Amino acid sequence: MLKLNSLSFLLLSTLFLACNNSAPSEEVMSAEEAIKAPKHNMLSAAEKAAGWTLLFDGTDVRAWRGYNKEGFPERGWRVVNGELICEYSGTEESGYGGDIITKEKYENFDLKVDFAIVDTSNSGIFYLVQELPETPIYHSAPEFQILDDETYKVTYPELTLAQCTGANYGLHPQEVNHSKPIGEWNSARIVKAGNDVKHYLNNNLVVSYTLHSDDWEKRRLASKFVEWPSYATAKKGHIGLQDHGHRVRFRNLKVREL
């Protein structure tokens, strides 16, 4: 999640339209390509035995619904070629469909999500989400940031590492950018056990922190989250994907309760 002023958003939107005239993920594969392609959105026998659950099987979104909504958004999110895609909207950070959340809540968990971005992508993976009326999702939920880091570093010289991919947004930075090039798939993993939280990006530990520790509280008090009393107070909550108005592709979403 990264706030945009109007001028910066216009510049990023122009760059997006110039660089993203095609959508390769939506091309239909040939039968031969489909046979050779890796299988996604599936659980191995070992994963099933370990207690993993699919949050997306490549065809339906029955595990999800809109944040503060009863059903899944009719616009802004769609399933194409086994991918759950948040569409580019050009409507700034609200997007067409809004954020989506799991129907289930999780307290201690191991979450894995593959994502691929385009130029100017901006999104995030939320956890411990509380549904609060007329309140944005990020007022309650910590966030694994997803961002086109290099473009935003140029556009926003004030960008911090706590706003880059893999960071616990706004509080805990990623010191090394382990993101893959634009268009390639990245693997995000979030592990929460008690108050201990770890973020992994492409199998690299990028963030480790303890909720409500002295260090965490010091960082919270120095951030914008100090204005939101609901932030990270829930022991159990939904998992969410952000519609920030930018195109992001997701697949292989799975979770294991600890």
Phi, psi and chi 1 to 4 in degrees:
 res  aa     phi    psi   chi1   chi2   chi3   chi4
   1 MET       -  124.7  175.4 -176.7   65.9      -
   2 LEU  -143.2  122.9 -175.4   66.0      -      -
   3 LYS   -70.2  139.7  -62.1  -71.3 -174.6  179.3
   4 LEU  -118.3  135.6  -52.7 -178.2      -      -
   5 ASN   -83.5  168.4   57.6   44.9      -      -
   6 SER   -62.2  -43.2  -62.4      -      -      -
   7 LEU   -65.6  -45.4  177.6   59.1      -      -
   8 SER   -64.5  -38.9  -64.6      -      -      -
   9 PHE   -64.2  -39.4 -179.1   78.3      -      -
  10 LEU   -63.1  -42.3  178.0   60.8      -      -
  11 LEU   -63.8  -43.6  -67.8  172.9      -      -
  12 LEU   -67.7  -38.4  -74.6  172.6      -      -
  13 SER   -63.4  -41.4  -61.8      -      -      -
  14 THR   -62.7  -43.8  -57.7      -      -      -
  15 LEU   -62.3  -41.2  177.3   60.5      -      -
  16 PHE   -60.2  -48.7  178.9   92.6      -      -
  17 LEU   -66.0  -32.3  -68.1  172.6      -      -
  18 ALA   -72.9  -31.7      -      -      -      -
  19 CYS  -102.3   -6.8  -62.5      -      -      -
  20 ASN  -133.1   55.7  -64.6  -82.5      -      -
  21 ASN   -83.7   -9.4  -66.8  -38.2      -      -
  22 SER  -122.2  160.0   62.5      -      -      -
  23 ALA  -132.0   79.0      -      -      -      -
  24 PRO   -58.4  -28.8   19.9  -32.0      -      -
  25 SER   -67.9  -17.9   68.8      -      -      -
  26 GLU   -95.7   -0.8  -62.0 -177.5   23.7      -
  27 GLU   -72.1  140.7  -64.4  177.6   -4.2      -
  28 VAL   -80.5  126.7  178.0      -      -      -
  29 MET   -75.9  152.0  -66.1 -173.8  -67.1      -
  30 SER   -71.7  165.4   68.2      -      -      -
  31 ALA   -60.8  -39.9      -      -      -      -
  32 GLU   -65.8  -42.6 -177.8  178.7   -4.3      -
  33 GLU   -63.7  -38.6  -70.7  172.9  -30.6      -
  34 ALA   -64.0  -37.5      -      -      -      -
  35 ILE   -67.6  -39.9  -67.5  173.6      -      -
  36 LYS   -79.8  -20.5  -66.3 -179.4  178.8  179.0
  37 ALA   -67.1  144.5      -      -      -      -
  38 PRO   -60.2  148.2  -19.8   31.1      -      -
  39 LYS   -85.5  131.8  -57.1  -59.4 -178.9 -176.5
  40 HIS  -123.3  169.5  -61.8  -70.5      -      -
  41 ASN    57.8   38.6  -52.7  -52.0      -      -
  42 MET  -133.6  158.1  -60.7  175.9   64.6      -
  43 LEU  -110.5  135.1  -65.3  177.4      -      -
  44 SER   -75.5  167.9   66.7      -      -      -
  45 ALA   -60.3  -38.5      -      -      -      -
  46 ALA   -66.2  -39.2      -      -      -      -
  47 GLU   -66.6  -41.7  -72.8  175.7  -39.8      -
  48 LYS   -61.1  -42.7  -68.7  178.4 -178.6  177.7
  49 ALA   -65.7  -29.5      -      -      -      -
  50 ALA   -84.1   -5.4      -      -      -      -
  51 GLY    96.9   15.9      -      -      -      -
  52 TRP   -74.0  148.4  -72.8   89.6      -      -
  53 THR  -129.0  135.1  -59.5      -      -      -
  54 LEU   -74.7  136.0  -82.6  179.0      -      -
  55 LEU   -99.7   -6.8  -65.7  174.9      -      -
  56 PHE  -160.2  121.7  174.3   62.9      -      -
  57 ASP   -97.8    7.8   67.7   -0.4      -      -
  58 GLY    94.3   -7.8      -      -      -      -
  59 THR  -129.1  -29.9   60.2      -      -      -
  60 ASP  -136.0  169.2   67.4   62.3      -      -
  61 VAL  -122.9   34.3  -68.8      -      -      -
  62 ARG   -64.8  -19.7   67.9 -177.8   64.3 -178.6
  63 ALA   -83.9   -3.8      -      -      -      -
  64 TRP  -124.5  158.6  -59.3   83.3      -      -
  65 ARG  -153.4  169.7   59.2  178.6  173.3   80.9
  66 GLY   -70.8  147.9      -      -      -      -
  67 TYR   -63.1  126.3  173.1   73.0      -      -
  68 ASN    60.1   28.4  -86.0  -24.9      -      -
  69 LYS  -132.4  156.1  -62.2  176.1 -178.3  177.5
  70 GLU   -80.7  -32.7  -66.9 -175.3    1.2      -
  71 GLY  -120.9 -178.0      -      -      -      -
  72 PHE   -81.3  143.1 -166.4   83.6      -      -
  73 PRO   -56.6  138.3  -24.8   34.1      -      -
  74 GLU   -81.7  -14.2  -64.3 -178.0   -1.4      -
  75 ARG  -141.4  149.3 -173.0 -176.6 -177.3 -165.9
  76 GLY   100.7  -27.7      -      -      -      -
  77 TRP  -126.0  139.4  -67.7   87.7      -      -
  78 ARG  -153.9  161.8   54.8 -177.3  174.7  146.2
  79 VAL  -105.4  123.0  175.1      -      -      -
  80 VAL  -138.7  124.5  179.1      -      -      -
  81 ASN    50.1   44.4  -71.1  -19.6      -      -
  82 GLY    75.8   14.9      -      -      -      -
  83 GLU  -119.7  143.1  -60.3  172.2    5.3      -
  84 LEU   -95.6  113.7  177.8   57.9      -      -
  85 ILE  -114.6  129.6  -61.9  176.3      -      -
  86 CYS   -91.7  123.5 -179.0      -      -      -
  87 GLU   -83.2  150.0  -63.4 -178.3  -60.3      -
  88 TYR   -70.4  133.3  174.1   74.6      -      -
  89 SER  -117.9  -30.0   66.5      -      -      -
  90 GLY    72.9   14.4      -      -      -      -
  91 THR  -108.6   33.3   55.9      -      -      -
  92 GLU    59.0 -154.9  -58.5 -164.6   14.3      -
  93 GLU   -76.4   -6.5   64.2 -175.6   80.2      -
  94 SER   -74.3  -34.0   60.8      -      -      -
  95 GLY    70.2  178.1      -      -      -      -
  96 TYR   -82.1  -38.8  -76.4  139.0      -      -
  97 GLY  -103.0  -21.7      -      -      -      -
  98 GLY    82.1  171.5      -      -      -      -
  99 ASP   -66.7  151.7  -54.6  -37.0      -      -
 100 ILE  -119.6  153.2   59.6  173.9      -      -
 101 ILE  -135.6  157.7   60.3  172.0      -      -
 102 THR   -69.7  149.3   56.5      -      -      -
 103 LYS   -70.4  -30.6  -67.4  178.1 -180.0  177.3
 104 GLU   -87.5  157.5  -61.3  -65.7  -32.3      -
 105 LYS  -108.7  152.8  -66.3 -178.0  178.7 -179.5
 106 TYR  -135.5  139.9  -58.3   89.7      -      -
 107 GLU  -105.4  -61.6 -178.6  173.6   -2.1      -
 108 ASN  -115.7  127.2  -62.2  -53.3      -      -
 109 PHE  -158.5  162.7   58.7   85.9      -      -
 110 ASP  -123.2  115.6 -169.0  -12.6      -      -
 111 LEU  -116.7  134.2  171.7   71.4      -      -
 112 LYS  -125.0  136.3  -65.9 -178.6  179.3  179.9
 113 VAL  -145.2  128.2  178.0      -      -      -
 114 ASP   -94.1  139.3  -71.1   -9.7      -      -
 115 PHE  -142.0  152.3   67.4   90.2      -      -
 116 ALA  -135.5  137.4      -      -      -      -
 117 ILE  -116.9  168.9   63.6  173.8      -      -
 118 VAL  -118.0  177.3  -62.7      -      -      -
 119 ASP   -55.6  132.5  -65.8  -78.8      -      -
 120 THR    76.5    7.4   74.2      -      -      -
 121 SER   -58.2  144.5  -75.8      -      -      -
 122 ASN  -149.2  119.5 -172.5  -15.1      -      -
 123 SER  -161.3 -167.3 -174.8      -      -      -
 124 GLY  -174.0  162.0      -      -      -      -
 125 ILE  -113.0  119.7  -55.3  168.6      -      -
 126 PHE   -99.3  155.7  -64.6  106.9      -      -
 127 TYR  -147.1  160.2   47.2  100.5      -      -
 128 LEU    60.6   35.8  -60.4 -179.5      -      -
 129 VAL   -71.4  130.5  174.0      -      -      -
 130 GLN  -105.2  141.8  -58.8  178.1   60.7      -
 131 GLU   -92.9  109.1  -74.2 -173.0  -74.7      -
 132 LEU  -115.8  126.7  -55.5  173.5      -      -
 133 PRO   -55.3  134.0  -23.8   34.8      -      -
 134 GLU    53.5   35.7  -60.2 -178.5    0.2      -
 135 THR  -132.6  129.1  -58.4      -      -      -
 136 PRO   -59.8  151.3  -21.9   33.3      -      -
 137 ILE   -59.6  -34.9 -167.7  171.6      -      -
 138 TYR   -75.4   -3.8   50.0   81.7      -      -
 139 HIS   -72.9  -19.4  -81.9 -145.6      -      -
 140 SER  -117.6  -21.1   69.5      -      -      -
 141 ALA  -112.8  130.6      -      -      -      -
 142 PRO   -61.4  157.7  -21.1   32.7      -      -
 143 GLU  -138.4  129.7  176.6 -174.0   -2.4      -
 144 PHE   -83.5  108.9 -178.1  113.5      -      -
 145 GLN   -72.4  141.6  170.0   77.2  -39.5      -
 146 ILE  -124.4  124.9  -65.5  174.1      -      -
 147 LEU  -156.4  148.2 -168.7   72.7      -      -
 148 ASP   -78.5   83.9  172.8    8.2      -      -
 149 ASP   -54.4  -47.9  -67.3  -14.4      -      -
 150 GLU   -67.0  -38.6  -59.5  -48.0  -48.8      -
 151 THR   -66.5  -42.6  -64.9      -      -      -
 152 TYR   -70.8  -29.2  -80.9   82.5      -      -
 153 LYS   -64.8  -34.1  -74.2  175.9 -178.2  177.1
 154 VAL   -75.2  -42.2  172.9      -      -      -
 155 THR   -73.8  -34.3  -51.5      -      -      -
 156 TYR  -123.2   89.8  -65.0   91.3      -      -
 157 PRO   -58.5  -22.6  -23.0   34.0      -      -
 158 GLU   -85.0   -0.1   70.6  -83.3   15.1      -
 159 LEU   -57.8  135.7 -172.2   79.4      -      -
 160 THR  -108.2  164.4   71.6      -      -      -
 161 LEU   -67.7  -16.9  -66.1 -180.0      -      -
 162 ALA   -78.3    0.2      -      -      -      -
 163 GLN  -116.2   10.5  -63.5  169.5  -62.1      -
 164 CYS  -104.2  167.4  -67.6      -      -      -
 165 THR   -54.6  129.8  -59.4      -      -      -
 166 GLY    95.3  -18.3      -      -      -      -
 167 ALA   -66.9  154.2      -      -      -      -
 168 ASN   -80.6  100.2  175.3   32.3      -      -
 169 TYR   -47.0  125.6 -178.4   82.7      -      -
 170 GLY    82.7  -11.8      -      -      -      -
 171 LEU  -123.8  -49.7  -65.5 -175.1      -      -
 172 HIS  -123.0  116.8  -62.4   89.4      -      -
 173 PRO   -79.6  159.7   31.3  -37.1      -      -
 174 GLN   -95.1  121.5   52.4   96.0  -38.3      -
 175 GLU   -79.6  -27.2  -60.0  -65.5  -11.9      -
 176 VAL  -127.6  132.1  178.2      -      -      -
 177 ASN   -84.2  108.0 -175.4    3.1      -      -
 178 HIS   -99.0   16.1  -68.0  -75.8      -      -
 179 SER   -67.2  148.7  -61.1      -      -      -
 180 LYS   -88.2  163.5  -66.7 -176.8  179.0  179.8
 181 PRO   -57.2  156.6  -25.4   35.0      -      -
 182 ILE   -50.5  133.1  -64.3  -66.6      -      -
 183 GLY    94.1  -20.9      -      -      -      -
 184 GLU   -87.2  156.9  -66.8 -171.4   15.9      -
 185 TRP   -80.7  136.5  -73.8   95.7      -      -
 186 ASN  -112.8  153.5  -66.8  -89.4      -      -
 187 SER  -113.3  118.5  174.1      -      -      -
 188 ALA  -103.9  143.6      -      -      -      -
 189 ARG  -142.7  132.8 -176.8 -179.3 -177.4 -173.4
 190 ILE  -124.8  125.6  -56.5  168.3      -      -
 191 VAL  -119.9  121.6 -179.5      -      -      -
 192 LYS  -121.3  121.0  178.7 -174.6  177.3  -67.2
 193 ALA  -131.0  105.8      -      -      -      -
 194 GLY    66.8 -128.1      -      -      -      -
 195 ASN   -95.3   -1.8  -75.9  -25.3      -      -
 196 ASP   -87.2  128.7  -66.2  -31.9      -      -
 197 VAL  -128.3  137.3 -178.8      -      -      -
 198 LYS  -130.8  137.4  -69.7  180.0  170.2   59.6
 199 HIS  -110.1  130.9  -71.4 -171.0      -      -
 200 TYR  -118.7  141.9  -64.5   84.4      -      -
 201 LEU  -129.0  117.2  179.0   59.9      -      -
 202 ASN    51.1   47.1  -64.2  -39.9      -      -
 203 ASN    69.5   13.4  -62.5  -43.1      -      -
 204 ASN  -108.7  129.3  -62.6  -76.4      -      -
 205 LEU   -70.9  116.2  178.5   63.4      -      -
 206 VAL  -110.3  -23.8  -69.2      -      -      -
 207 VAL  -145.0  137.4  164.4      -      -      -
 208 SER  -143.2  125.4  180.0      -      -      -
 209 TYR  -152.0  167.1   69.9   94.5      -      -
 210 THR  -120.3  117.0  -59.1      -      -      -
 211 LEU   -56.8  136.3  -76.4  161.7      -      -
 212 HIS    67.4   12.3  -48.3  -61.1      -      -
 213 SER   -73.6  170.2   65.0      -      -      -
 214 ASP   -59.5  -42.0  -69.1  -18.1      -      -
 215 ASP   -65.4  -44.7  175.6   70.8      -      -
 216 TRP   -60.4  -44.1 -179.9   89.7      -      -
 217 GLU   -65.0  -38.4 -178.6   65.2    7.0      -
 218 LYS   -62.6  -42.7 -179.8  179.2  178.7 -179.9
 219 ARG   -67.2  -40.9  -67.5  170.7 -173.3  -96.9
 220 ARG   -61.9  -44.7 -173.8 -170.1   69.6   84.2
 221 LEU   -64.6  -24.6  -69.7  173.9      -      -
 222 ALA   -93.3    4.2      -      -      -      -
 223 SER  -114.6  177.7   73.9      -      -      -
 224 LYS   -68.2  -19.3   65.2 -178.6 -179.9 -178.1
 225 PHE   -66.3  -15.8  -60.2  118.3      -      -
 226 VAL   -62.3  -23.3   69.5      -      -      -
 227 GLU   -82.6   -6.7  -59.3  176.3    6.1      -
 228 TRP  -120.9   96.9  -55.9  -30.1      -      -
 229 PRO   -63.8  -15.3   21.4  -32.7      -      -
 230 SER   -86.1   -5.7   59.0      -      -      -
 231 TYR   -65.3  121.3  178.8   73.9      -      -
 232 ALA    55.3   35.0      -      -      -      -
 233 THR   -96.0  -18.0   57.0      -      -      -
 234 ALA   -81.2  138.0      -      -      -      -
 235 LYS   -80.8  -21.2  -69.0 -175.1  177.5 -179.4
 236 LYS  -140.4  137.1 -172.8  174.6 -175.2  178.1
 237 GLY  -163.5  179.5      -      -      -      -
 238 HIS   -77.7  160.7  -55.5  -83.5      -      -
 239 ILE   -99.5  139.1  -69.5  164.8      -      -
 240 GLY  -132.8  154.2      -      -      -      -
 241 LEU  -118.6  136.0  -60.7  177.3      -      -
 242 GLN   -91.3  133.6 -174.0  177.6   39.7      -
 243 ASP   -99.5   99.8  178.6   -1.8      -      -
 244 HIS  -102.3   13.4 -156.8  -72.6      -      -
 245 GLY    84.3    7.0      -      -      -      -
 246 HIS  -117.8  151.5  -60.4   84.9      -      -
 247 ARG   -75.7  124.5  179.9 -179.0  170.6   85.7
 248 VAL  -142.5  140.1 -175.2      -      -      -
 249 ARG  -110.1  139.2  -60.6  149.6   57.0 -158.5
 250 PHE  -128.3  148.9  -62.5   96.5      -      -
 251 ARG  -159.9  171.5   70.8 -177.4 -176.0 -166.0
 252 ASN    52.8   47.5  -64.8  -30.3      -      -
 253 LEU   -86.4  119.1  -63.3   97.7      -      -
 254 LYS  -148.5  152.5   59.7 -172.1   72.2  172.8
 255 VAL  -142.0  149.0   65.5      -      -      -
 256 ARG  -131.3  124.7  177.2  170.3   66.6  101.8
 257 GLU   -77.4  138.2  -65.0 -168.0   69.8      -
 258 LEU  -103.9      -  -57.3  177.4      -      -
